[in-house]
Amino acid sequence: MTTLDELRKTIEATIGNLTPAKAQDLARSLSDPETAKEQVAKLAADMLEWSQRSRDRLRGSIEREISNQLSSMGVASRAELDALKKRVRELERAAGMTASGRRSGARKPAAKKPAARRVTAKKTAARGPASKEPAATDDA
């Protein structure tokens, strides 16, 4: 195996998911042919542990960078949003409001009834222009 292939496998082990079988293969390729199986197995176990630590460090670095970028853009974090939701609920409880935004003790306003119309009946009898009688109305 060439040095470039070994380097490629090592990098894949660093950032990829190194399985025990791949670790065994990589340990065999990096060891002398006369190396005892126990030594190869120990090297493979060490490589698995190293790979896991490397992935954890890489993941942590990426998470920190994303958090820094979002913070610099002014995007609120999940913790900030959760704290804000909690504060709003506390204020709503203090104001006596329910989750739907209504006051818990308030009564619903009664439905408005349509205003009664006044019906004016016109007299069919002729009234003269000099008549001073008011027109008849039906107040119903």
FIGUMAR-330438 format. One record per residue: residue number from 1; residue in three letters; z, x negated, y negated of N, C-alpha, C in turn. Coordinates in steps of 0.001 Angstrom, whole numbers, plus 524288, in hexadecimal, padded with zeros to 5 digits. Example, Ala and Ser with C-alpha at 12.3 -4.5 7.8 and 13.67 -1.06 7.14 Angstrom:
2
+-----+------+-------+-------+-------+-------+-------+-------+-------+-------+-------+
: seq : type :   n.z :   n.x :   n.y :  ca.z :  ca.x :  ca.y :   c.z :   c.x :   c.y :
+-----+------+-------+-------+-------+-------+-------+-------+-------+-------+-------+
:   1 :  ALA : 81E78 : 7CC7A : 8163A : 81E78 : 7CFF4 : 81194 : 81E78 : 7CC70 : 80CE4 :
:   2 :  SER : 81BA8 : 7CDCE : 808CA : 81BE4 : 7CA9A : 80424 : 81EBE : 7CD9C : 7FFE2 :
+-----+------+-------+-------+-------+-------+-------+-------+-------+-------+-------+
END
This chain:
140
+-----+------+-------+-------+-------+-------+-------+-------+-------+-------+-------+
: seq : type :   n.z :   n.x :   n.y :  ca.z :  ca.x :  ca.y :   c.z :   c.x :   c.y :
+-----+------+-------+-------+-------+-------+-------+-------+-------+-------+-------+
:   1 :  MET : 80000 : 7FCB4 : 80491 : 80000 : 80000 : 80000 : 80000 : 7FC84 : 7FB2C :
:   2 :  THR : 7FCF7 : 7FDFC : 7F74B : 7FC99 : 7FAC4 : 7F297 : 80124 : 7FBE5 : 7EEF6 :
:   3 :  THR : 801D6 : 7F869 : 7EB63 : 80619 : 7F8F7 : 7E7A2 : 8055A : 7FDCE : 7E442 :
:   4 :  LEU : 8007D : 7FF07 : 7E2F5 : 7FF67 : 803A6 : 7DFC5 : 800F2 : 808A5 : 7E2AC :
:   5 :  ASP : 7FFCB : 808E6 : 7E7AD : 8015F : 80D71 : 7EAC8 : 80748 : 80DEB : 7EB0F :
:   6 :  GLU : 809E8 : 8098C : 7EBBB : 80F9B : 80995 : 7EBEA : 811E0 : 80B67 : 7E6BB :
:   7 :  LEU : 80F93 : 80985 : 7E279 : 81156 : 80B1B : 7DD4E : 8107A : 810F7 : 7DC80 :
:   8 :  ARG : 80BEE : 812EC : 7DE1C : 80AC4 : 8187E : 7DD98 : 80EB9 : 81BBD : 7E0A3 :
:   9 :  LYS : 80FF5 : 81A33 : 7E565 : 813C8 : 81D0F : 7E88E : 81933 : 81CDC : 7E61C :
:  10 :  THR : 81A84 : 81857 : 7E3D8 : 81F96 : 817DA : 7E146 : 81FF6 : 81B78 : 7DC95 :
:  11 :  ILE : 81BD5 : 81BBF : 7D983 : 81BD7 : 81F46 : 7D4F1 : 81C13 : 824F2 : 7D6B3 :
:  12 :  GLU : 81929 : 82654 : 7DABA : 81959 : 82BA7 : 7DCD4 : 81EDE : 82CEA : 7DEB4 :
:  13 :  ALA : 8217B : 82924 : 7E10A : 826CE : 829FE : 7E2E3 : 82A8A : 82AC6 : 7DE4F :
:  14 :  THR : 82950 : 82855 : 7D9EA : 82CAB : 828C3 : 7D555 : 82C5F : 82E2E : 7D2EC :
:  15 :  ILE : 827AD : 8302B : 7D228 : 82715 : 8351B : 7CF64 : 825E7 : 839B1 : 7D2FA :
:  16 :  GLY : 82472 : 838B5 : 7D7B9 : 8232E : 83CE5 : 7DB5F : 827C9 : 83E38 : 7DECB :
:  17 :  ASN : 826CD : 841B5 : 7E267 : 82ADC : 8432D : 7E61E : 82A38 : 83FD1 : 7EAFE :
:  18 :  LEU : 82D61 : 83BE6 : 7EB5A : 82D1E : 83843 : 7EFC1 : 82FD5 : 83AB4 : 7F472 :
:  19 :  THR : 82CD4 : 83B99 : 7F877 : 82F09 : 83DC7 : 7FD46 : 83111 : 83957 : 800AB :
:  20 :  PRO : 83478 : 83A8C : 80467 : 8365F : 8366A : 807E7 : 831F2 : 833BE : 80AEA :
:  21 :  ALA : 82DF5 : 836B6 : 80C70 : 82994 : 83451 : 80F50 : 82699 : 83087 : 80BCE :
:  22 :  LYS : 825AA : 83215 : 806F6 : 822EF : 82E95 : 80352 : 82640 : 829CE : 80226 :
:  23 :  ALA : 82B5D : 82A8A : 801BD : 82ED6 : 8261E : 800C0 : 82EB1 : 82247 : 80552 :
:  24 :  GLN : 82E8C : 82455 : 80A1A : 82E2B : 820EB : 80EBD : 82913 : 81DCB : 80E91 :
:  25 :  ASP : 824B8 : 82070 : 80D67 : 81FA9 : 81DBA : 80D1D : 81FB7 : 81984 : 808F0 :
:  26 :  LEU : 821C8 : 81AD2 : 80461 : 821F9 : 81713 : 8000E : 82587 : 8127C : 80173 :
:  27 :  ALA : 829EB : 81388 : 803E6 : 82D85 : 80F58 : 8056E : 82AF8 : 80BC7 : 80977 :
:  28 :  ARG : 82824 : 80E02 : 80D3A : 82569 : 80AD0 : 81122 : 8213C : 8076B : 80E90 :
:  29 :  SER : 81E71 : 809A6 : 80ABC : 81A37 : 806AA : 80842 : 81C5B : 80245 : 804D0 :
:  30 :  LEU : 82106 : 80306 : 802AF : 8234F : 7FF01 : 7FF57 : 8265B : 7FAE5 : 80276 :
:  31 :  SER : 82784 : 7FBF5 : 8076A : 82A9B : 7F85E : 80AA8 : 82703 : 7F4F2 : 80DFB :
:  32 :  ASP : 8294F : 7F0CA : 80FFD : 82685 : 7ED7B : 813BA : 82602 : 7F07B : 818DC :
:  33 :  PRO : 821F3 : 7EF39 : 81BE8 : 82150 : 7F1E5 : 820F7 : 825DD : 7F0EB : 824B1 :
:  34 :  GLU : 828A5 : 7EC9B : 8241F : 82CF6 : 7EB6F : 827AD : 83222 : 7EDD9 : 825ED :
:  35 :  THR : 83239 : 7F0BC : 821B0 : 83711 : 7F300 : 81FAB : 83919 : 7F720 : 82380 :
:  36 :  ALA : 83E3E : 7F70D : 8244C : 840B3 : 7FABB : 827F6 : 84042 : 80054 : 825EA :
:  37 :  LYS : 8402B : 8040D : 82995 : 83FA3 : 80993 : 82828 : 84430 : 80B60 : 824BC :
:  38 :  GLU : 848D4 : 8094D : 825B8 : 84D67 : 80ACD : 822A9 : 84CBE : 80937 : 81CF0 :
:  39 :  GLN : 84A86 : 80481 : 81C2E : 849AB : 8029C : 816DC : 8457C : 805F1 : 8141D :
:  40 :  VAL : 84176 : 80767 : 816F9 : 83D5B : 80ABE : 814B7 : 83FB1 : 81011 : 81355 :
:  41 :  ALA : 84301 : 81221 : 816C1 : 84572 : 81734 : 815BF : 848FD : 816FC : 810FE :
:  42 :  LYS : 84BF1 : 812AB : 8107A : 84F50 : 81210 : 80BE5 : 84C19 : 81197 : 806F3 :
:  43 :  LEU : 847E5 : 80E97 : 80722 : 8446C : 80E0F : 802A2 : 8421E : 81360 : 8012C :
:  44 :  ALA : 84096 : 8167B : 80511 : 83E6D : 81BAE : 80404 : 84284 : 81F34 : 80177 :
:  45 :  ALA : 8475D : 81EFB : 8035A : 84B8D : 82224 : 80111 : 84CA1 : 8207E : 7FB6F :
:  46 :  ASP : 84CAC : 81B66 : 7FA82 : 84D6B : 81971 : 7F531 : 848FF : 81B38 : 7F19C :
:  47 :  MET : 8443D : 81B3A : 7F3B4 : 83FC4 : 81CE8 : 7F092 : 84016 : 822BD : 7EF44 :
:  48 :  LEU : 841E9 : 825DF : 7F2FE : 8429E : 82B79 : 7F1F3 : 84698 : 82C5F : 7ED96 :
:  49 :  GLU : 84AF2 : 82992 : 7EDDB : 84EFC : 82A08 : 7E9D2 : 84CE8 : 82838 : 7E48C :
:  50 :  TRP : 84A2F : 823DE : 7E485 : 847EA : 821BA : 7DFB6 : 843F4 : 82590 : 7DD6B :
:  51 :  SER : 840C4 : 827E4 : 7E0C1 : 83CD8 : 82B9E : 7DEFD : 83F6D : 83059 : 7DC70 :
:  52 :  GLN : 84396 : 8324B : 7DECE : 84658 : 836D0 : 7DCA2 : 848BB : 8358F : 7D754 :
:  53 :  ARG : 84B2F : 8310A : 7D6DF : 84D79 : 82F73 : 7D1D5 : 84940 : 82ED8 : 7CDB4 :
:  54 :  SER : 844D7 : 82C9A : 7CF36 : 8408A : 82BDD : 7CB80 : 83E6B : 8311F : 7C994 :
:  55 :  ARG : 83DC5 : 834DE : 7CD2B : 83BEC : 83A11 : 7CB9E : 83FCE : 83CC2 : 7C800 :
:  56 :  ASP : 844DB : 83C2C : 7C932 : 848E3 : 83E92 : 7C5E7 : 848D5 : 83C42 : 7C067 :
:  57 :  ARG : 84850 : 83715 : 7C00C : 8480F : 83490 : 7BAE5 : 84337 : 8364A : 7B7F1 :
:  58 :  LEU : 83EC7 : 83688 : 7BA99 : 839ED : 83833 : 7B81D : 83A58 : 83DDA : 7B63F :
:  59 :  ARG : 83C71 : 8414B : 7B98B : 83D21 : 846CC : 7B815 : 840BA : 8473B : 7B357 :
:  60 :  GLY : 844FB : 8444B : 7B34E : 84899 : 84463 : 7AEDD : 84600 : 84290 : 7A9D5 :
:  61 :  SER : 842E2 : 83E75 : 7AA35 : 8401F : 83C81 : 7A58E : 83C51 : 84096 : 7A377 :
:  62 :  ILE : 83987 : 8431B : 7A6F5 : 835C4 : 84716 : 7A54A : 8389A : 84BB9 : 7A2D6 :
:  63 :  GLU : 83CDD : 84D7A : 7A53F : 83FD9 : 851DB : 7A314 : 841FA : 85098 : 79DAB :
:  64 :  ARG : 84403 : 84BE1 : 79CED : 84601 : 84A52 : 797C4 : 841A7 : 84A44 : 793BC :
:  65 :  GLU : 83D1E : 84834 : 79534 : 838C0 : 847F6 : 7918B : 836E5 : 84D6D : 79007 :
:  66 :  ILE : 83681 : 850E5 : 793D7 : 834E4 : 85648 : 792AD : 838E0 : 858E4 : 78F20 :
:  67 :  SER : 83DE3 : 85821 : 79048 : 84207 : 85A68 : 78D12 : 841BE : 8585E : 78777 :
:  68 :  ASN : 840DD : 85337 : 786E2 : 84068 : 850F2 : 781A7 : 83BB2 : 85327 : 77EBB :
:  69 :  GLN : 8374F : 853BC : 7816C : 8329B : 855CB : 77EE9 : 8336A : 85B75 : 77D38 :
:  70 :  LEU : 835AC : 85EAE : 780A0 : 83698 : 86429 : 77F41 : 83A78 : 8649D : 77AC5 :
:  71 :  SER : 83E6D : 86154 : 77AD4 : 84248 : 8615A : 776A2 : 83FC8 : 85FD7 : 77170 :
:  72 :  SER : 83C63 : 85BF1 : 7717F : 839E4 : 85A46 : 76CA3 : 83632 : 85E6D : 76A81 :
:  73 :  MET : 8343A : 861DC : 76DFF : 830D9 : 86627 : 76C3E : 8340E : 86ADD : 76A7E :
:  74 :  GLY : 83927 : 86AC0 : 76B62 : 83C7D : 86F13 : 769BF : 83CF7 : 87366 : 76DBF :
:  75 :  VAL : 83B81 : 87265 : 77299 : 83BEB : 87654 : 776B4 : 8418C : 87663 : 778A9 :
:  76 :  ALA : 843C7 : 87B16 : 778FE : 84930 : 87B9D : 77AB4 : 84995 : 87A93 : 7808F :
:  77 :  SER : 84DDA : 8783B : 7820B : 84EC4 : 87730 : 787A0 : 850E2 : 87C1B : 78A3B :
:  78 :  ARG : 850E9 : 87C2D : 78F62 : 852FD : 880AC : 7924E : 858BF : 88175 : 790F7 :
:  79 :  ALA : 85BA6 : 87D36 : 79079 : 86139 : 87D9B : 78F3D : 86204 : 8801B : 789DC :
:  80 :  GLU : 85EC0 : 87EA7 : 78620 : 85F25 : 880F5 : 780E2 : 85DD9 : 886C7 : 780FB :
:  81 :  LEU : 859DB : 88847 : 783F7 : 85878 : 88DCD : 78460 : 85CC4 : 890E8 : 78715 :
:  82 :  ASP : 85F05 : 88EB4 : 78B2E : 86340 : 89161 : 78DED : 867F8 : 89228 : 78A5A :
:  83 :  ALA : 8693E : 88E28 : 7873C : 86D99 : 88E9B : 78394 : 86C7A : 892C7 : 77F76 :
:  84 :  LEU : 867B4 : 89316 : 77DB5 : 86634 : 89704 : 779D9 : 8668E : 89C84 : 77C1E :
:  85 :  LYS : 864BC : 89D3F : 780F3 : 8651B : 8A25E : 78389 : 86AD3 : 8A403 : 78416 :
:  86 :  LYS : 86E1C : 8A054 : 78596 : 873A8 : 8A177 : 78642 : 8760D : 8A32B : 78111 :
:  87 :  ARG : 874A1 : 8A081 : 77CE7 : 876BD : 8A1CC : 777B2 : 874ED : 8A730 : 775EF :
:  88 :  VAL : 8700B : 8A883 : 776F2 : 86DFC : 8ADA8 : 7757A : 870E9 : 8B1EA : 77872 :
:  89 :  ARG : 871D0 : 8B125 : 77D8C : 874BD : 8B4FB : 780A2 : 87A42 : 8B5B1 : 77E78 :
:  90 :  GLU : 87CC4 : 8B161 : 77CFF : 88202 : 8B1BC : 77ACB : 88202 : 8B4D6 : 775B7 :
:  91 :  LEU : 87E2C : 8B3D9 : 77263 : 87DC9 : 8B6B3 : 76D73 : 87CA6 : 8BC78 : 76E5C :
:  92 :  GLU : 87957 : 8BDB0 : 7722E : 87833 : 8C323 : 7736A : 87D13 : 8C5E7 : 77560 :
:  93 :  ARG : 88013 : 8C34B : 778BD : 884E8 : 8C5A7 : 77AAE : 888B3 : 8C69A : 77634 :
:  94 :  ALA : 88918 : 8C2C2 : 772B8 : 88CA2 : 8C353 : 76E4A : 88AF2 : 8C7D0 : 76AB9 :
:  95 :  ALA : 885E5 : 8C8CC : 76A63 : 883EA : 8CD07 : 7671F : 883E7 : 8D232 : 76A15 :
:  96 :  GLY : 8855F : 8D228 : 76F09 : 88585 : 8D6E5 : 77223 : 88034 : 8D8BD : 773E2 :
:  97 :  MET : 87CA0 : 8D530 : 7748B : 8775B : 8D6A9 : 77618 : 8769E : 8D5AF : 77BE9 :
:  98 :  THR : 8731A : 8D8BE : 77E3A : 871C1 : 8D801 : 783B6 : 86D25 : 8D44A : 78415 :
:  99 :  ALA : 86B8C : 8D324 : 788D4 : 86735 : 8CF82 : 789A2 : 8621D : 8D1A0 : 78776 :
: 100 :  SER : 86197 : 8D6DA : 7871F : 85CBE : 8D913 : 78518 : 85C8E : 8D8F1 : 77F2D :
: 101 :  GLY : 860C6 : 8D754 : 77CA9 : 860C6 : 8D6EA : 776FB : 86323 : 8DBA7 : 77455 :
: 102 :  ARG : 86530 : 8DF6C : 7774F : 8679F : 8E40E : 7750C : 86D81 : 8E34A : 774D5 :
: 103 :  ARG : 86FD6 : 8E5E9 : 77144 : 87589 : 8E5C0 : 770FD : 877B4 : 8E8C5 : 77596 :
: 104 :  SER : 87BB5 : 8E6BD : 77804 : 87DB1 : 8E920 : 77CCF : 8806E : 8EE4E : 77BCD :
: 105 :  GLY : 88314 : 8EF1D : 7777C : 885F6 : 8F3EE : 77673 : 882F2 : 8F7C9 : 7731C :
: 106 :  ALA : 87E83 : 8F66F : 77150 : 87B9E : 8F9CD : 76DB6 : 87918 : 8FE50 : 770A1 :
: 107 :  ARG : 8790C : 902E1 : 76E00 : 8767A : 9076B : 77041 : 870D5 : 9076A : 76E91 :
: 108 :  LYS : 86D9D : 909C0 : 771D9 : 86826 : 90A3F : 77072 : 867B2 : 90E68 : 76C3E :
: 109 :  PRO : 8644C : 90D98 : 76877 : 863A9 : 911A0 : 76482 : 8613F : 9167C : 766F9 :
: 110 :  ALA : 8630A : 91B14 : 7651C : 86101 : 91FFF : 76726 : 85B50 : 92094 : 7658B :
: 111 :  ALA : 8586B : 92311 : 768FE : 852E3 : 923EC : 767C3 : 8527E : 927A3 : 76332 :
: 112 :  LYS : 84F1A : 92678 : 75F8E : 84E75 : 929C5 : 75AF4 : 84B7C : 92EA5 : 75C74 :
: 113 :  LYS : 84D64 : 93309 : 75A90 : 84AA4 : 937F0 : 75B6B : 846C3 : 93898 : 756FE :
: 114 :  PRO : 84244 : 93ACD : 75826 : 83E8B : 93B9D : 753E3 : 840C4 : 93F80 : 74FF9 :
: 115 :  ALA : 83FBF : 93E80 : 74B1F : 841B5 : 941E7 : 746F8 : 83F3F : 9474D : 74780 :
: 116 :  ALA : 8426E : 94B51 : 7469C : 84072 : 950AF : 746F7 : 83CB7 : 9519A : 7426F :
: 117 :  ARG : 83859 : 953F4 : 743A8 : 83484 : 95516 : 73F93 : 835BD : 95A68 : 73D2B :
: 118 :  ARG : 834F6 : 95A89 : 73844 : 83599 : 95F88 : 73586 : 83058 : 9624A : 7359B :
: 119 :  VAL : 83078 : 966DE : 73794 : 82BB2 : 969EB : 737D7 : 82BA4 : 96D98 : 73330 :
: 120 :  THR : 82787 : 96D5E : 7302B : 826F0 : 970CE : 72BA1 : 822D7 : 974E3 : 72CF2 :
: 121 :  ALA : 82483 : 9799F : 72CD0 : 820D5 : 97DE4 : 72DF0 : 81ECC : 98000 : 728C6 :
: 122 :  LYS : 819D6 : 980AB : 7288E : 8177B : 982D4 : 723CF : 8174B : 988B5 : 72455 :
: 123 :  LYS : 818C0 : 98B30 : 7202A : 81866 : 990DB : 72032 : 812C8 : 99266 : 71F89 :
: 124 :  THR : 81146 : 99618 : 722A2 : 80BEF : 997F7 : 7221E : 80B7A : 99C1A : 71DE8 :
: 125 :  ALA : 80FE5 : 99E10 : 71C43 : 80FB4 : 9A1F8 : 71814 : 80E52 : 99F42 : 71306 :
: 126 :  ALA : 80B7F : 9A1DF : 70FFE : 809B8 : 99F9B : 70B0D : 80E17 : 99F96 : 70723 :
: 127 :  ARG : 80E95 : 99B5C : 704A9 : 81262 : 99AE2 : 70074 : 80F52 : 99A38 : 6FB7C :
: 128 :  GLY : 8110A : 99C81 : 6F7E0 : 80E50 : 99C02 : 6F2E2 : 80FDF : 99715 : 6F02E :
: 129 :  PRO : 80C9A : 99559 : 6EC74 : 80DD9 : 99093 : 6E9A4 : 812C6 : 9910B : 6E671 :
: 130 :  ALA : 81448 : 995A7 : 6E50F : 818E6 : 99641 : 6E1D5 : 81DC6 : 996C1 : 6E51A :
: 131 :  SER : 81D35 : 996E7 : 6EA1D : 821AF : 9979C : 6ED86 : 824F8 : 992AC : 6ED80 :
: 132 :  LYS : 82A10 : 9936B : 6ED23 : 82D93 : 98EF4 : 6ECDF : 830BD : 98E6A : 6F1DB :
: 133 :  GLU : 82F1A : 99105 : 6F5E5 : 831F5 : 990B1 : 6FABF : 83088 : 98B93 : 6FD81 :
: 134 :  PRO : 83452 : 988F9 : 6FF99 : 8330B : 9843A : 70288 : 8305B : 985AA : 7079A :
: 135 :  ALA : 82D5A : 9820B : 709A4 : 82AAB : 982E2 : 70E9B : 82EA7 : 982FA : 712F9 :
: 136 :  ALA : 82DB8 : 98646 : 716DB : 83154 : 986A8 : 71B40 : 830B2 : 98211 : 71EE1 :
: 137 :  THR : 83514 : 98000 : 720EC : 834DC : 97BB6 : 724AE : 837F9 : 97D0A : 7296B :
: 138 :  ASP : 83655 : 97B17 : 72DC2 : 83956 : 97B98 : 73294 : 83C1A : 9767A : 73372 :
: 139 :  ASP : 8412A : 9768E : 73383 : 84418 : 971CF : 734C4 : 845AF : 97218 : 73A6F :
: 140 :  ALA : 842F4 : 96F69 : 73D9D : 84432 : 96F9A : 74324 : 8465A : 96A8B : 744EE :
+-----+------+-------+-------+-------+-------+-------+-------+-------+-------+-------+
END
